[in-house]
Protein backbone atom coordinates (compact mmCIF):
# COMPACT_ATOMS: atom_id res chain seq x y z
CA UNK A 1 0.00 0.00 0.00
CA UNK A 2 -0.76 2.76 -0.91
CA UNK A 3 -2.92 2.25 -3.96
CA UNK A 4 -4.61 5.14 -5.76
CA UNK A 5 -7.43 4.09 -8.06
CA UNK A 6 -8.80 6.68 -10.44
CA UNK A 7 -12.20 6.20 -12.02
CA UNK A 8 -13.00 8.62 -14.82
CA UNK A 9 -15.85 9.18 -17.26
CA UNK A 10 -15.07 8.04 -20.79
CA UNK A 11 -15.68 11.51 -22.19
CA UNK A 12 -12.38 12.60 -20.59
CA UNK A 13 -10.31 10.17 -22.66
CA UNK A 14 -9.37 12.85 -25.20
CA UNK A 15 -9.07 15.84 -22.87
CA UNK A 16 -6.96 14.44 -20.01
CA UNK A 17 -3.56 12.79 -20.43
CA UNK A 18 -4.22 9.96 -17.99
CA UNK A 19 -0.66 8.63 -18.05
CA UNK A 20 0.63 12.06 -17.05
CA UNK A 21 -2.04 12.26 -14.35
CA UNK A 22 -0.98 8.87 -12.94
CA UNK A 23 2.73 9.76 -12.97
CA UNK A 24 2.17 13.18 -11.38
CA UNK A 25 0.00 11.62 -8.66
CA UNK A 26 2.60 8.91 -8.01
CA UNK A 27 5.24 11.61 -7.62
CA UNK A 28 3.01 13.61 -5.26
CA UNK A 29 2.44 10.52 -3.10
CA UNK A 30 6.17 9.84 -2.86
CA UNK A 31 7.01 13.48 -2.15
CA UNK A 32 5.00 13.27 1.09
CA UNK A 33 7.71 10.98 2.47
CA UNK A 34 5.02 8.77 4.01
CA UNK A 35 5.17 5.80 1.62
CA UNK A 36 7.81 3.45 0.18
CA UNK A 37 8.45 3.64 -3.55
CA UNK A 38 7.92 -0.11 -4.02
CA UNK A 39 4.46 0.05 -2.50
CA UNK A 40 2.93 2.85 -4.56
CA UNK A 41 0.38 1.94 -7.26
CA UNK A 42 -1.58 4.46 -9.30
CA UNK A 43 -4.01 3.24 -11.93
CA UNK A 44 -6.92 4.64 -13.91
CA UNK A 45 -10.14 2.91 -14.95
CA UNK A 46 -12.58 4.24 -17.50
CA UNK A 47 -16.30 4.27 -16.77
CA UNK A 48 -17.90 3.61 -20.14
CA UNK A 49 -21.39 4.25 -18.77
CA UNK A 50 -22.34 6.99 -16.31
CA UNK A 51 -25.21 9.24 -15.28
CA UNK A 52 -24.12 12.52 -13.71
CA UNK A 53 -26.20 15.41 -12.36
CA UNK A 54 -28.48 16.89 -15.03
CA UNK A 55 -27.39 14.33 -17.65
CA UNK A 56 -25.66 16.77 -20.00
CA UNK A 57 -23.37 14.73 -22.26
CA UNK A 58 -20.40 16.95 -21.36
CA UNK A 59 -20.73 16.21 -17.63
CA UNK A 60 -17.56 14.43 -16.55
CA UNK A 61 -15.84 13.19 -13.41
CA UNK A 62 -12.66 11.88 -11.88
CA UNK A 63 -13.20 10.00 -8.63
CA UNK A 64 -10.08 8.90 -6.73
CA UNK A 65 -9.88 6.29 -3.99
CA UNK A 66 -6.63 6.19 -2.00
CA UNK A 67 -6.23 2.98 0.00
CA UNK A 68 -3.51 3.01 2.63
CA UNK A 69 -2.29 0.76 5.40
CA UNK A 70 -2.61 1.60 9.07
CA UNK A 71 -0.09 3.55 11.07
CA UNK A 72 -0.34 7.17 9.97
CA UNK A 73 -1.69 10.05 12.01
CA UNK A 74 -4.74 12.00 10.94
CA UNK A 75 -2.48 14.95 10.06
CA UNK A 76 -0.29 12.71 7.87
CA UNK A 77 -3.34 11.32 6.09
CA UNK A 78 -4.67 14.84 5.54
CA UNK A 79 -1.28 15.94 4.19
CA UNK A 80 -1.25 13.03 1.73
CA UNK A 81 -4.82 13.81 0.69
CA UNK A 82 -4.03 17.49 0.13
CA UNK A 83 -0.97 16.57 -1.96
CA UNK A 84 -2.97 14.17 -4.13
CA UNK A 85 -6.00 16.43 -4.52
CA UNK A 86 -4.01 19.57 -5.31
CA UNK A 87 -1.95 17.70 -7.91
CA UNK A 88 -5.08 16.30 -9.56
CA UNK A 89 -6.66 19.77 -9.52
CA UNK A 90 -3.56 21.23 -11.15
CA UNK A 91 -3.52 18.60 -13.92
CA UNK A 92 -7.26 19.02 -14.56
CA UNK A 93 -7.35 22.79 -14.05
CA UNK A 94 -8.89 23.54 -17.45
CA UNK A 95 -11.78 21.18 -16.62
CA UNK A 96 -12.36 22.73 -13.20
CA UNK A 97 -12.90 26.09 -14.89
CA UNK A 98 -15.96 24.64 -16.65
CA UNK A 99 -19.32 23.93 -15.02
CA UNK A 100 -19.46 20.25 -16.03
CA UNK A 101 -16.65 18.56 -14.08
CA UNK A 102 -16.45 16.89 -10.67
CA UNK A 103 -13.18 15.91 -8.96
CA UNK A 104 -13.21 13.87 -5.75
CA UNK A 105 -10.86 11.94 -3.46
CA UNK A 106 -11.50 9.61 -0.54
CA UNK A 107 -8.84 8.04 1.69
CA UNK A 108 -9.57 4.57 3.02
CA UNK A 109 -7.47 2.97 5.72
CA UNK A 110 -7.10 -0.80 5.34
CA UNK A 111 -7.53 -3.01 8.41
CA UNK A 112 -4.32 -5.09 8.38
CA UNK A 113 -6.18 -8.06 9.85
CA UNK A 114 -8.27 -8.20 6.67
CA UNK A 115 -5.59 -7.62 4.03
CA UNK A 116 -3.21 -10.09 2.39
CA UNK A 117 -0.39 -9.21 0.02
CA UNK A 118 3.05 -10.17 -1.27
CA UNK A 119 5.35 -7.77 -3.10
CA UNK A 120 8.68 -8.88 -4.56
CA UNK A 121 9.58 -5.29 -5.54
CA UNK A 122 10.37 -4.32 -1.94
CA UNK A 123 13.49 -6.48 -1.87
CA UNK A 124 14.82 -4.74 -4.97
CA UNK A 125 13.87 -1.20 -3.95
CA UNK A 126 14.64 -1.06 -0.23
Secondary structure, 3 states (H helix, E strand, C coil): CCEEEEEEEHHHCCCCCHHHHHHHHHHHHHHCCCCCHHHCEEEEEEECCCCCCCCCCCCEEEEEEEEECCCCCHHHHHHHHHHHHHHHHHHCHHHHCCCCEEEEEEEEECCHHHCCCCCCHHHHHC
